[in-house]
């Protein structure tokens, strides 16, 4: 009889804890969605009109807030790709006019553009999992 009461008490405690855990998950998910949307809205830049360095700097100024770590990690990789792209473009722009940019410099631009698109795909996939997609525009090249 004592074991049955203990078992019942243990199940009652577990059952009482489950709704609280579910509620915590719901609260975390509900905070994540607006945080991701805020980041994507701030990221909503005219990448065709702005210099790549300015795009990278503006994106770099965006803060994580309540965005989940997995989204933030993907977004920061996307920002780094933009920073690499801006740097590669500056190398080409500052190349010696007589010799021109090196093939390595031009290759860095192509590689960085590819990383921009690939990292944006990652950001998009995570945002979709949180039902925080689509933004008004996309920062892809």
N, C-alpha and C positions, 0 to 999 in steps of 0.2 A: 504494500500500500504506500509506503514512504517513497519508494522508487517511482511509482506511478505519479505521485504528486510532484516530485522533483522533475520528472520528464515533462509533465504538463507545464510546470512553471518555466522550464527552459524554453519550450516551444512558444509559450506566451511572450517571453522576453524577445525571442527572435522575431516573432510576428510583429511585435510592437516596433522593433527597430527597422524593419523593412520599409514601411511607408516613409519613415524619416529619411532613409537613404535615397529612396526614389524621389522624394521631394528635393533633396539636395542636388541630385542629378538634374532635375528639371530646372531648378534655379540656375545652376551653372550653365546649362544649355541656353536658357532664356537670356542670360547675360552675354553669352558668346555671340549670339546672332547680331544684336545691335552693335557690338564692338567690331565685329568683322565688317558689317555694313559701313560703319563710320570710317574704318581704314580704307575700304574700297572707294568710298565717296571722296575721301581726301586724296586718294590715288588717281582720281578721275581727272587726269591732266591731258592737255592737247599735245600729245607727244610728237605730232607733226610740226607744230608751230614753235615749240620751245626747244632751246638747245639741250642736248643730252645731259650736260652737266647740271643745268637747272632742274631737269626732271629728276635726276639722281638725288640732288640736294633736297628738293621738296619731299620726295619719298622718304629720304633718310630722316627728315624731321618728324614724321608720323610716329606717334607713340603707341605702345601695345595696349594700354588700358586693360580691359577685361577679356581681350581676345585670347583664345586658348593657345597654349604653347605650340601645338603642332601647326596651327595656322601662322603664328608669329614666326616660327622658324622658316617656314616656306616663304613667307613674305620677305623676311630679311635676306634670304638667298636671292629673291627676285631683285631687291634693292641693290645687292652686291653685283648682280649681272648688269644692272643699269650703270653702276659706278665703273665697272670694267669697260663697258661700251663707251662711256664718256671719255675715259682715259685713252682708250684706243683711238677714238676720233681726234683727240687733242694731239696725240703723237703724229697722226697723219697730217693734221693741219699745220703742225709746227715743223714738219720735215723740211730738209734742205730743198729749196726750189730747183736746184740744179740736178740733184740726184733723185728727188722725189721720195715718197715713202717706200719703206722696204716691203717685201712680200710678207714678212712676218707681221708688220704693223697692219697691213690690209687683212691678213688672216685673222688677227686678233679682233678686228671689227666684225667679221663674219661669225667667228666663234662666240663673241659676246652677244650678238643679235640672236643667235641660236639659243644661248642660255636664257636670254630674256623671255623668249617664247616658251621654252621648256619649263622655266620656273613659274611663269604665269599659269601654265597648264596645271602645275601643282597647287598653286594658290586657288585657282578656280575649282579644282576637284574638292579641296577641303571646304571651301566656302559653300559648295553645293551640299556637302554632308550636313552642314549646319543650317541649310535652307536660307542662306544669306547671299544668294546669287540670283540674278545677274546685276552687275553694276551698270551704270548708264553707258560707259564706254570701257574699252579694254586697253591696258597699257602693254600692247604687243607691237612688235615691229615686223 
